[in-house]
Amino acid sequence: MSTAAISSPSPDAADAPLPHILVAEDSLTSVAVISRDLRQYYTLLHARDGEEAWQMLLGDPRIELVITDVQMPNLSGQQLLKLIRLAPETRISSLPVIVMTTAEDSAEKHLAFLNGANDFLNKPVDSLELRARVDVHHRLARIIRELEDSKKALAELATTDSLTKLKNRRMFYTQAEQNLGACRRYGKDMSLLLLDIDHFKKVNDTFGHHAGDEVLVKVARLLAQMVRGVDTVARFGGEEFAVLMPETNRLGAAVLGERIRAAIEREQINVDGRHIPVTVSIGISTLAAEDVESIDQMLNIADQRLYLAKNSGRNRICVSDDGKSHFA
């Protein structure tokens, strides 16, 4: 299968790479016409049939627009169009597709429209019409993509702590409520860890706020590495973090809590060539072990046990109201 480009790069291609367009067409004459009219502005990739075009789409994320003939061997333009619109990857399913048909073939145009075509070109292709339609749909696709990227960025800002890249307090509550509902529905347990960096003010006062930020980032990274994919890790504010663990009983939570405590104590955190010793205190609450009805109640219990852990000397976990860090 050949995926060689059939265009000539413009003089400024090194500074601004040309947008990639896939042309699915078994007629080399039509391909030559399209290449002549567009190669100054776009990098054109040629597929000789619909099957080759589909494989190229799967493998090349640079493709930003598709021009396809209706009649092709192996996989027709209509079939290719259906595959594109049903693709699970948004980058493929949202691609603008321009279908080439003969002027009198209204049935094919109607079917292509139903299958999700963005526009049509009559064969033989008119040069001015080709350039105009390609430019319009390419610009529109880029605007839509930029808007989607902006939407994702705003959503991330609303749900993510900017320093540590963990979930923020708001997103933690959202996911915690969902997990609480699911655990109750299916009779599963759920645990929560509330973690606080010991003597964090002293870190800021001794080493500076830049060093404090580095400590927060490294602790956050350790937490993210040590939990499961189903768990939720959030920066709760200041030097406090929360870990929500669905389908985890008190013993499982205590085991993870101790592993986290020990890992942070062992971690070599160096900022500007200076070693910063870091330890954490952890309070743990569990759905089945406590008489609770809400996430706030679980947080309150974990917070009380965090307070007990600190009062008992710090650098420890607490799993019960008597300050124990283990089970008898």
Residue frames as qw, qx, qy, qz and C-alpha x, y, z in Angstrom:
[[0.000, 0.889, 0.458, 0.000, 0.00, 0.00, 0.00],
 [0.445, 0.253, -0.006, 0.859, 1.44, 3.35, -0.97],
 [0.213, -0.849, -0.425, 0.230, 0.88, 6.38, 1.22],
 [0.466, -0.065, 0.135, 0.872, 3.27, 8.71, -0.59],
 [0.149, 0.738, 0.245, -0.611, 2.21, 12.31, -0.90],
 [0.566, 0.455, 0.519, 0.452, 1.52, 13.49, -4.46],
 [0.074, 0.985, 0.153, 0.042, 1.99, 17.20, -3.86],
 [0.587, 0.367, -0.201, 0.693, 4.96, 19.53, -4.03],
 [0.422, -0.634, -0.414, 0.498, 5.80, 21.43, -0.85],
 [0.155, 0.950, 0.113, 0.248, 5.63, 25.19, -0.87],
 [0.447, 0.545, -0.394, 0.590, 8.75, 27.25, -0.05],
 [0.246, -0.520, 0.439, -0.690, 7.55, 27.94, 3.52],
 [0.829, -0.199, -0.459, -0.250, 6.52, 24.32, 4.25],
 [0.567, 0.060, -0.631, 0.525, 9.25, 23.98, 6.87],
 [0.064, -0.141, 0.377, -0.913, 7.72, 26.82, 8.87],
 [0.607, 0.118, 0.331, -0.713, 4.07, 25.87, 8.35],
 [0.225, -0.012, 0.949, 0.219, 3.42, 22.27, 7.24],
 [0.411, -0.021, -0.427, -0.805, 0.70, 22.02, 4.61],
 [0.689, -0.036, 0.457, -0.561, -2.63, 20.50, 5.72],
 [0.108, -0.138, 0.954, 0.245, -3.07, 16.87, 4.67],
 [0.700, 0.245, 0.064, -0.668, -5.96, 15.84, 2.43],
 [0.435, -0.060, 0.890, 0.120, -6.78, 12.27, 1.45],
 [0.545, 0.376, -0.290, -0.691, -7.99, 11.71, -2.12],
 [0.551, 0.025, 0.832, -0.058, -9.73, 8.36, -2.65],
 [0.596, 0.641, -0.070, -0.478, -9.96, 7.94, -6.44],
 [0.795, -0.033, 0.557, 0.239, -9.14, 5.09, -8.81],
 [0.589, 0.744, 0.206, 0.240, -8.85, 7.38, -11.85],
 [0.617, -0.267, 0.045, 0.739, -5.30, 8.69, -12.16],
 [0.203, 0.500, 0.337, 0.771, -6.54, 11.40, -14.52],
 [0.375, -0.823, -0.301, -0.303, -8.86, 12.81, -11.85],
 [0.716, -0.555, -0.099, 0.412, -6.08, 12.58, -9.28],
 [0.536, 0.103, 0.176, 0.819, -3.75, 14.53, -11.56],
 [0.031, -0.686, -0.318, -0.654, -6.33, 17.30, -11.98],
 [0.574, -0.785, -0.225, -0.058, -6.95, 17.56, -8.23],
 [0.738, -0.333, 0.003, 0.587, -3.21, 17.54, -7.53],
 [0.391, 0.381, 0.226, 0.807, -2.58, 20.30, -10.08],
 [0.188, -0.739, -0.259, -0.593, -5.17, 22.56, -8.47],
 [0.645, -0.738, -0.092, -0.178, -4.42, 21.90, -4.78],
 [0.869, -0.041, -0.231, 0.436, -0.78, 20.89, -4.39],
 [0.266, 0.531, -0.195, 0.780, 0.39, 24.46, -3.76],
 [0.399, -0.531, 0.171, -0.727, -1.86, 24.69, -0.69],
 [0.850, -0.307, 0.258, -0.340, -2.26, 21.12, 0.60],
 [0.065, -0.384, 0.916, 0.097, -0.33, 17.87, 0.96],
 [0.809, 0.120, -0.130, -0.560, -2.36, 15.31, -0.94],
 [0.332, -0.247, 0.909, -0.049, -2.34, 11.61, -0.10],
 [0.606, 0.214, -0.440, -0.627, -3.73, 9.22, -2.71],
 [0.517, -0.047, 0.827, -0.215, -5.68, 6.02, -2.11],
 [0.161, 0.131, -0.752, -0.625, -6.59, 3.89, -5.13],
 [0.465, -0.382, -0.708, -0.370, -9.76, 2.50, -3.57],
 [0.518, -0.675, -0.036, -0.524, -11.95, 2.80, -0.50],
 [0.912, -0.331, -0.187, 0.152, -10.21, 0.01, 1.41],
 [0.636, 0.180, -0.164, 0.732, -6.80, 1.64, 1.02],
 [0.083, -0.626, 0.000, -0.776, -8.31, 5.00, 1.99],
 [0.729, -0.609, -0.145, -0.277, -9.78, 3.52, 5.18],
 [0.870, -0.188, -0.175, 0.421, -6.44, 1.99, 6.20],
 [0.401, 0.376, -0.087, 0.831, -4.72, 5.31, 5.60],
 [0.357, -0.684, -0.076, -0.632, -7.29, 7.12, 7.74],
 [0.852, -0.492, -0.177, 0.002, -6.73, 4.67, 10.59],
 [0.828, -0.130, -0.066, 0.542, -2.97, 5.13, 10.44],
 [0.388, 0.255, 0.049, 0.884, -2.46, 8.82, 9.68],
 [0.173, -0.719, -0.542, 0.399, -3.82, 11.35, 12.22],
 [0.185, -0.326, 0.156, 0.914, -2.58, 14.25, 10.05],
 [0.045, 0.363, 0.715, 0.596, -5.44, 13.87, 7.55],
 [0.093, 0.289, 0.380, -0.874, -7.85, 16.80, 7.90],
 [0.593, 0.429, 0.056, -0.679, -10.23, 16.34, 4.94],
 [0.492, 0.036, 0.842, 0.217, -11.30, 13.56, 2.56],
 [0.514, 0.450, -0.243, -0.689, -12.22, 13.81, -1.12],
 [0.435, -0.055, 0.898, 0.045, -13.70, 10.57, -2.41],
 [0.383, 0.090, -0.606, -0.691, -15.15, 9.28, -5.64],
 [0.774, -0.079, 0.248, -0.577, -18.39, 7.31, -5.39],
 [0.968, 0.217, -0.060, -0.107, -17.46, 4.42, -7.66],
 [0.043, 0.700, -0.708, 0.079, -14.30, 2.57, -6.56],
 [0.753, 0.060, -0.652, -0.061, -13.19, -1.07, -6.36],
 [0.444, 0.006, -0.761, 0.474, -13.04, -3.08, -3.10],
 [0.150, -0.577, -0.597, 0.536, -14.87, -0.44, -1.06],
 [0.208, 0.703, 0.431, 0.526, -17.09, 2.19, -2.65],
 [0.096, 0.359, -0.179, 0.911, -17.15, 5.86, -1.71],
 [0.608, -0.496, -0.172, -0.596, -20.53, 5.37, -0.01],
 [0.879, -0.292, -0.356, 0.125, -19.16, 2.52, 2.09],
 [0.527, 0.155, -0.308, 0.777, -16.08, 4.55, 2.99],
 [0.196, -0.486, 0.019, -0.852, -18.31, 7.45, 4.03],
 [0.781, -0.473, -0.262, -0.314, -20.32, 5.16, 6.33],
 [0.814, -0.122, -0.363, 0.438, -17.14, 3.82, 7.94],
 [0.269, 0.329, -0.209, 0.881, -15.89, 7.35, 8.56],
 [0.406, -0.500, -0.028, -0.764, -19.12, 8.52, 10.21],
 [0.873, -0.394, -0.204, -0.200, -19.36, 5.38, 12.38],
 [0.607, 0.332, -0.522, 0.499, -15.70, 5.47, 13.44],
 [0.614, -0.649, -0.399, 0.206, -15.24, 5.37, 17.24],
 [0.497, -0.244, -0.041, 0.832, -12.40, 7.91, 16.99],
 [0.145, 0.863, 0.307, -0.375, -13.68, 11.49, 16.84],
 [0.136, -0.606, 0.428, 0.656, -10.73, 12.60, 14.72],
 [0.128, 0.042, 0.850, 0.509, -12.04, 10.29, 11.95],
 [0.104, 0.598, 0.794, -0.028, -15.80, 10.52, 12.44],
 [0.026, 0.849, 0.249, -0.465, -15.74, 14.34, 12.36],
 [0.357, -0.218, 0.493, 0.763, -13.62, 14.67, 9.21],
 [0.489, 0.590, 0.036, -0.642, -15.18, 16.76, 6.42],
 [0.512, 0.052, 0.794, 0.325, -15.87, 14.56, 3.38],
 [0.408, 0.552, -0.169, -0.707, -16.42, 15.88, -0.14],
 [0.677, 0.170, 0.714, 0.053, -17.95, 13.34, -2.53],
 [0.126, 0.406, -0.510, -0.748, -17.31, 13.40, -6.28],
 [0.552, 0.377, 0.738, -0.091, -20.18, 12.32, -8.56],
 [0.202, 0.249, 0.568, 0.758, -21.34, 12.98, -12.12],
 [0.192, -0.019, 0.077, -0.978, -23.67, 15.95, -12.45],
 [0.617, -0.126, -0.401, -0.665, -26.70, 13.83, -13.41],
 [0.542, -0.093, -0.822, 0.149, -26.25, 11.24, -10.66],
 [0.365, -0.532, 0.132, -0.753, -28.75, 12.71, -8.20],
 [0.890, -0.330, -0.257, -0.180, -29.49, 9.35, -6.54],
 [0.757, 0.048, -0.372, 0.536, -25.85, 8.93, -5.51],
 [0.085, 0.436, -0.226, 0.867, -25.77, 12.50, -4.20],
 [0.634, -0.495, -0.070, -0.590, -28.88, 11.93, -2.14],
 [0.922, -0.223, -0.302, 0.098, -27.47, 8.70, -0.69],
 [0.571, 0.225, -0.335, 0.715, -24.14, 10.38, 0.07],
 [0.213, -0.530, 0.121, -0.812, -25.98, 13.19, 1.85],
 [0.824, -0.429, -0.136, -0.343, -27.83, 10.62, 3.99],
 [0.898, -0.049, -0.281, 0.336, -24.51, 8.89, 4.73],
 [0.509, -0.756, -0.088, 0.403, -23.03, 12.13, 6.05],
 [0.580, 0.322, 0.201, 0.721, -21.27, 13.85, 3.13],
 [0.190, -0.610, -0.210, 0.740, -20.42, 17.51, 3.76],
 [0.304, 0.692, -0.159, -0.635, -20.39, 18.58, 0.12],
 [0.809, 0.327, 0.473, 0.122, -20.30, 17.42, -3.51],
 [0.029, -0.590, 0.464, 0.660, -18.15, 17.99, -6.58],
 [0.815, 0.490, 0.178, -0.252, -19.35, 17.29, -10.09],
 [0.527, -0.287, 0.633, 0.489, -17.08, 15.34, -12.41],
 [0.684, 0.230, -0.230, 0.653, -15.21, 16.47, -14.40],
 [0.433, -0.675, -0.342, 0.489, -14.02, 18.69, -11.54],
 [0.237, 0.885, 0.086, 0.393, -13.94, 22.45, -12.06],
 [0.581, 0.176, -0.390, 0.693, -10.69, 23.96, -10.69],
 [0.111, -0.417, 0.191, -0.882, -12.20, 27.07, -9.08],
 [0.755, -0.401, -0.163, -0.492, -15.07, 25.11, -7.53],
 [0.855, -0.071, -0.446, 0.254, -12.67, 22.45, -6.19],
 [0.385, 0.220, -0.401, 0.802, -10.42, 24.99, -4.47],
 [0.335, -0.424, 0.066, -0.839, -13.37, 26.98, -3.07],
 [0.836, -0.347, -0.252, -0.343, -15.16, 23.96, -1.60],
 [0.796, -0.025, -0.445, 0.410, -12.01, 22.43, -0.14],
 [0.217, 0.323, -0.322, 0.863, -10.92, 25.74, 1.43],
 [0.508, -0.451, -0.023, -0.733, -14.33, 26.37, 3.02],
 [0.898, -0.310, -0.258, -0.174, -14.66, 22.92, 4.56],
 [0.710, 0.102, -0.427, 0.550, -11.06, 22.78, 5.69],
 [0.024, 0.390, -0.276, 0.878, -11.34, 26.16, 7.46],
 [0.674, -0.415, -0.090, -0.604, -14.66, 25.19, 9.03],
 [0.902, -0.154, -0.393, 0.091, -13.24, 21.87, 10.27],
 [0.508, 0.200, -0.422, 0.724, -10.28, 23.66, 11.85],
 [0.262, -0.439, 0.146, -0.847, -12.54, 26.19, 13.58],
 [0.835, -0.345, -0.209, -0.373, -14.71, 23.38, 14.98],
 [0.832, -0.010, -0.428, 0.351, -11.61, 21.49, 16.14],
 [0.246, 0.328, -0.356, 0.840, -10.21, 24.61, 17.85],
 [0.521, -0.441, 0.027, -0.730, -13.54, 25.18, 19.58],
 [0.914, -0.238, -0.312, -0.104, -13.59, 21.57, 20.78],
 [0.652, 0.145, -0.438, 0.601, -10.02, 21.91, 22.06],
 [0.068, -0.411, 0.245, -0.876, -10.98, 25.10, 23.90],
 [0.743, -0.391, -0.146, -0.523, -14.01, 23.37, 25.39],
 [0.888, -0.114, -0.399, 0.200, -11.84, 20.50, 26.63],
 [0.420, 0.273, -0.385, 0.775, -9.30, 22.93, 28.08],
 [0.345, -0.447, 0.124, -0.816, -12.02, 24.85, 29.94],
 [0.873, -0.311, -0.252, -0.278, -13.50, 21.60, 31.26],
 [0.774, 0.042, -0.438, 0.455, -10.06, 20.56, 32.50],
 [0.119, 0.382, -0.309, 0.863, -9.57, 23.91, 34.23],
 [0.585, -0.425, -0.018, -0.691, -12.92, 23.49, 35.96],
 [0.942, -0.254, -0.126, -0.181, -12.13, 20.01, 37.26],
 [0.854, 0.117, -0.244, 0.443, -8.35, 19.90, 37.69],
 [0.462, -0.817, 0.029, 0.345, -5.96, 21.45, 40.20],
 [0.488, 0.857, -0.161, 0.040, -3.64, 23.65, 38.16],
 [0.150, -0.764, 0.624, -0.070, -0.49, 22.88, 40.18],
 [0.474, -0.287, 0.829, -0.071, -0.66, 19.12, 40.74],
 [0.422, 0.178, -0.649, -0.607, -2.93, 18.17, 37.78],
 [0.004, -0.205, -0.952, 0.226, -5.00, 16.03, 40.15],
 [0.188, -0.664, -0.628, -0.360, -8.77, 16.36, 40.39],
 [0.042, -0.357, 0.292, -0.886, -9.91, 19.39, 42.33],
 [0.203, 0.087, 0.748, -0.626, -12.31, 19.43, 45.29],
 [0.598, 0.292, 0.046, -0.745, -15.34, 20.04, 43.07],
 [0.648, 0.294, -0.616, -0.337, -14.60, 17.09, 40.78],
 [0.128, 0.143, -0.923, 0.335, -13.83, 14.88, 43.76],
 [0.425, 0.165, 0.551, -0.699, -17.33, 15.48, 45.14],
 [0.675, 0.344, -0.241, -0.607, -18.89, 14.74, 41.74],
 [0.571, 0.269, -0.769, -0.097, -17.11, 11.41, 41.38],
 [0.021, -0.109, 0.844, -0.525, -17.54, 10.55, 45.05],
 [0.583, 0.169, 0.326, -0.725, -21.33, 10.95, 44.85],
 [0.729, 0.327, -0.432, -0.418, -21.44, 8.74, 41.75],
 [0.414, 0.253, -0.858, 0.172, -19.32, 6.05, 43.44],
 [0.256, -0.055, 0.691, -0.674, -21.35, 6.24, 46.64],
 [0.717, 0.212, 0.055, -0.662, -24.56, 5.62, 44.69],
 [0.705, 0.328, -0.594, -0.208, -23.06, 2.69, 42.78],
 [0.204, 0.240, -0.870, 0.379, -21.58, 1.06, 45.90],
 [0.443, 0.038, 0.560, -0.699, -24.89, 1.28, 47.73],
 [0.745, 0.277, -0.185, -0.579, -26.81, -0.03, 44.74],
 [0.783, 0.268, -0.558, -0.066, -24.64, -3.13, 44.43],
 [0.833, -0.551, -0.023, -0.054, -23.86, -3.62, 48.13],
 [0.746, 0.313, -0.249, 0.532, -20.17, -2.79, 47.78],
 [0.521, -0.690, -0.172, 0.473, -17.90, -1.14, 50.32],
 [0.416, 0.764, 0.022, 0.493, -16.00, 2.11, 49.76],
 [0.631, -0.531, -0.190, 0.533, -13.15, 3.81, 51.61],
 [0.216, 0.925, 0.034, 0.310, -11.71, 7.29, 51.78],
 [0.698, -0.209, -0.170, 0.663, -8.23, 8.52, 52.70],
 [0.022, 0.985, 0.046, 0.163, -7.61, 12.08, 53.82],
 [0.812, -0.033, -0.066, 0.578, -3.91, 12.89, 53.73],
 [0.055, -0.997, 0.021, -0.053, -2.01, 15.93, 55.01],
 [0.667, 0.427, -0.334, 0.511, 1.69, 16.79, 54.58],
 [0.637, -0.627, -0.295, 0.338, 3.30, 17.12, 57.99],
 [0.392, -0.653, 0.040, 0.647, 4.81, 20.50, 58.95],
 [0.554, 0.560, 0.415, 0.456, 4.21, 21.88, 55.46],
 [0.038, -0.995, -0.057, -0.072, 4.38, 25.48, 56.70],
 [0.571, -0.659, 0.367, 0.322, 7.90, 24.75, 57.92],
 [0.685, 0.201, 0.504, 0.487, 8.83, 23.54, 54.41],
 [0.280, 0.849, 0.282, 0.349, 7.64, 26.85, 52.95],
 [0.299, -0.949, 0.095, 0.017, 9.33, 28.91, 55.65],
 [0.661, -0.499, 0.444, 0.342, 12.65, 27.02, 55.45],
 [0.544, 0.019, 0.638, 0.545, 12.98, 26.29, 51.75],
 [0.154, 0.265, -0.239, -0.922, 10.63, 28.81, 50.14],
 [0.674, 0.340, 0.338, -0.562, 7.24, 28.57, 48.41],
 [0.567, 0.513, -0.541, -0.351, 8.81, 27.28, 45.19],
 [0.131, 0.249, -0.947, 0.153, 10.11, 24.28, 47.13],
 [0.449, 0.148, 0.656, -0.589, 6.69, 23.86, 48.74],
 [0.698, 0.450, -0.089, -0.550, 5.10, 23.68, 45.31],
 [0.435, 0.435, -0.777, -0.133, 7.64, 21.05, 44.23],
 [0.152, -0.095, 0.905, -0.386, 6.80, 18.96, 47.29],
 [0.610, 0.311, 0.382, -0.621, 3.08, 19.16, 46.48],
 [0.646, 0.502, -0.391, -0.422, 3.71, 18.11, 42.86],
 [0.297, 0.358, -0.884, 0.041, 5.89, 15.15, 43.85],
 [0.324, 0.043, 0.805, -0.495, 3.48, 13.92, 46.51],
 [0.669, 0.410, 0.127, -0.607, 0.64, 14.21, 44.00],
 [0.544, 0.482, -0.625, -0.286, 2.63, 12.21, 41.45],
 [0.028, 0.208, -0.948, 0.241, 3.31, 9.45, 43.97],
 [0.503, 0.206, 0.588, -0.598, -0.37, 9.26, 44.89],
 [0.677, 0.479, -0.153, -0.538, -1.43, 9.04, 41.24],
 [0.410, 0.435, -0.793, -0.116, 1.07, 6.21, 40.65],
 [0.042, -0.153, 0.918, -0.363, 0.00, 4.15, 43.65],
 [0.560, 0.227, 0.489, -0.629, -3.79, 4.05, 43.20],
 [0.454, 0.274, 0.817, 0.227, -5.93, 2.04, 40.81],
 [0.047, 0.198, 0.486, 0.850, -7.58, 3.43, 37.70],
 [0.312, -0.630, -0.646, -0.298, -11.00, 3.32, 39.40],
 [0.437, -0.568, -0.405, 0.568, -9.80, 5.38, 42.36],
 [0.158, 0.891, 0.176, 0.389, -10.11, 9.17, 42.53],
 [0.592, -0.289, -0.210, 0.722, -7.19, 11.28, 43.77],
 [0.085, 0.878, 0.262, 0.391, -7.73, 14.97, 44.44],
 [0.320, 0.105, -0.358, 0.871, -5.94, 17.92, 45.92],
 [0.248, -0.700, -0.669, 0.035, -8.39, 19.07, 48.54],
 [0.065, -0.960, -0.046, -0.269, -6.76, 22.37, 49.31],
 [0.288, -0.835, 0.459, -0.098, -3.37, 23.59, 50.55],
 [0.095, 0.475, -0.875, 0.008, -1.31, 20.55, 51.54],
 [0.590, 0.032, 0.692, -0.415, -4.33, 18.22, 51.89],
 [0.341, 0.201, -0.749, -0.531, -5.20, 15.39, 49.49],
 [0.728, 0.012, 0.460, -0.508, -8.08, 12.92, 49.30],
 [0.178, 0.215, -0.895, -0.348, -8.21, 9.42, 47.82],
 [0.752, 0.052, 0.244, -0.610, -11.55, 7.72, 47.15],
 [0.053, 0.275, -0.943, -0.176, -11.45, 3.93, 46.73],
 [0.784, 0.001, -0.053, -0.619, -14.64, 2.20, 45.56],
 [0.956, 0.009, -0.273, -0.111, -15.08, -1.50, 46.39],
 [0.461, 0.377, -0.607, 0.526, -12.40, -1.25, 49.11],
 [0.664, -0.636, -0.391, -0.036, -12.93, -2.30, 52.72],
 [0.355, -0.915, 0.179, -0.067, -11.23, -0.88, 55.82],
 [0.795, -0.341, 0.379, 0.328, -8.38, -3.39, 55.72],
 [0.664, 0.452, 0.332, 0.495, -7.66, -2.68, 52.06],
 [0.071, 0.943, 0.053, 0.320, -7.72, 1.05, 52.74],
 [0.573, -0.775, 0.255, 0.082, -5.35, 0.68, 55.70],
 [0.818, -0.046, 0.374, 0.435, -2.92, -1.38, 53.62],
 [0.476, 0.662, 0.239, 0.527, -2.88, 1.23, 50.86],
 [0.211, -0.959, 0.007, -0.188, -2.67, 4.08, 53.36],
 [0.697, -0.596, 0.311, 0.252, 0.40, 2.54, 54.99],
 [0.739, 0.228, 0.366, 0.518, 2.01, 1.90, 51.62],
 [0.236, 0.855, 0.165, 0.431, 1.45, 5.56, 50.67],
 [0.437, -0.890, 0.124, -0.023, 2.82, 6.81, 54.01],
 [0.774, -0.357, 0.366, 0.372, 5.95, 4.66, 53.72],
 [0.646, 0.460, 0.341, 0.506, 6.53, 5.55, 50.05],
 [0.072, 0.937, 0.060, 0.336, 6.38, 9.29, 50.75],
 [0.584, -0.770, 0.237, 0.098, 8.71, 8.95, 53.72],
 [0.787, -0.121, 0.418, 0.437, 11.23, 7.06, 51.53],
 [0.536, 0.753, 0.260, 0.280, 10.93, 9.44, 48.58],
 [0.523, -0.274, 0.051, 0.806, 14.05, 11.51, 47.94],
 [0.212, 0.901, 0.355, 0.134, 12.67, 14.99, 47.31],
 [0.524, -0.297, 0.079, 0.794, 15.41, 17.42, 46.32],
 [0.253, 0.912, 0.300, 0.116, 14.84, 21.04, 45.30],
 [0.191, 0.921, -0.258, 0.220, 17.71, 23.26, 44.16],
 [0.532, 0.411, -0.656, 0.343, 20.17, 20.68, 45.42],
 [0.226, -0.324, 0.631, -0.668, 18.68, 20.51, 48.92],
 [0.320, -0.210, -0.921, -0.069, 16.99, 17.43, 50.38],
 [0.442, -0.285, 0.142, -0.839, 13.54, 18.08, 51.85],
 [0.038, -0.080, -0.976, 0.197, 12.30, 15.38, 54.24],
 [0.516, -0.122, -0.176, -0.829, 8.56, 14.83, 53.80],
 [0.009, -0.153, -0.969, 0.192, 6.10, 12.73, 55.79],
 [0.419, -0.286, -0.344, -0.790, 2.30, 12.56, 55.80],
 [0.276, 0.068, 0.789, -0.545, -0.49, 11.81, 58.24],
 [0.343, -0.097, -0.700, -0.618, -3.55, 9.93, 56.99],
 [0.462, 0.066, 0.601, -0.649, -7.10, 9.53, 58.30],
 [0.185, -0.014, -0.878, -0.441, -9.29, 6.74, 56.92],
 [0.564, 0.129, 0.455, -0.677, -13.06, 6.20, 56.85],
 [0.039, 0.008, -0.935, -0.353, -15.02, 3.32, 55.35],
 [0.505, -0.180, -0.305, -0.787, -18.65, 3.13, 54.26],
 [0.733, -0.243, -0.610, -0.177, -19.49, -0.25, 55.83],
 [0.541, -0.129, -0.605, 0.569, -17.66, 0.42, 59.10],
 [0.016, -0.101, -0.280, 0.954, -19.28, 3.80, 59.82],
 [0.178, 0.654, 0.714, -0.173, -22.88, 4.88, 60.22],
 [0.065, -0.397, 0.197, 0.894, -22.81, 7.41, 57.39],
 [0.515, 0.637, 0.552, -0.157, -25.25, 8.63, 54.77],
 [0.412, 0.911, 0.019, -0.017, -23.13, 11.03, 52.73],
 [0.718, 0.398, -0.181, 0.542, -19.66, 11.81, 51.41],
 [0.077, -0.755, 0.234, -0.607, -19.46, 14.77, 53.79],
 [0.790, -0.538, 0.174, -0.237, -19.92, 12.43, 56.74],
 [0.948, 0.068, -0.015, 0.311, -17.17, 10.14, 55.44],
 [0.429, 0.621, -0.177, 0.632, -14.90, 13.17, 55.01],
 [0.394, -0.752, 0.197, -0.490, -15.66, 14.39, 58.54],
 [0.927, -0.356, 0.121, -0.003, -14.75, 11.02, 60.02],
 [0.823, 0.288, -0.042, 0.487, -11.55, 10.81, 57.97],
 [0.140, 0.757, -0.164, 0.616, -10.71, 14.39, 59.03],
 [0.647, -0.678, 0.185, -0.296, -11.17, 13.54, 62.72],
 [0.956, -0.158, 0.132, 0.209, -8.86, 10.54, 62.32],
 [0.582, 0.578, -0.088, 0.566, -6.35, 12.66, 60.44],
 [0.226, -0.807, 0.212, -0.502, -6.37, 15.00, 63.45],
 [0.864, -0.460, 0.190, -0.072, -5.79, 12.01, 65.75],
 [0.891, 0.227, 0.009, 0.393, -2.87, 10.85, 63.57],
 [0.291, 0.718, -0.177, 0.607, -1.26, 14.27, 63.84],
 [0.480, -0.723, 0.241, -0.433, -1.80, 14.48, 67.59],
 [0.954, -0.261, 0.145, 0.029, -0.29, 11.01, 67.99],
 [0.572, -0.512, 0.421, 0.483, 3.02, 12.11, 66.51],
 [0.468, 0.715, -0.245, -0.457, 2.40, 12.49, 62.76],
 [0.283, 0.469, -0.799, -0.248, 3.82, 10.28, 59.98],
 [0.192, 0.058, 0.959, -0.200, 1.17, 7.64, 60.64],
 [0.373, -0.266, -0.596, -0.659, -2.29, 6.45, 59.58],
 [0.284, 0.025, 0.675, -0.681, -5.40, 6.29, 61.72],
 [0.284, -0.145, -0.807, -0.497, -8.26, 3.90, 60.93],
 [0.425, -0.571, -0.702, -0.027, -10.46, 4.23, 64.02],
 [0.214, -0.858, -0.088, -0.458, -11.64, 6.77, 66.57],
 [0.755, -0.635, 0.042, 0.159, -9.26, 5.47, 69.25],
 [0.019, 0.887, -0.419, -0.195, -6.31, 6.56, 67.11],
 [0.776, -0.173, 0.579, 0.180, -5.21, 3.07, 66.07],
 [0.295, 0.642, -0.497, -0.503, -3.13, 2.67, 62.94],
 [0.272, 0.178, -0.926, -0.195, -3.72, -1.09, 62.78],
 [0.771, -0.287, -0.258, -0.506, -6.27, -3.77, 63.67],
 [0.469, -0.485, 0.664, -0.323, -6.06, -5.76, 66.86]]
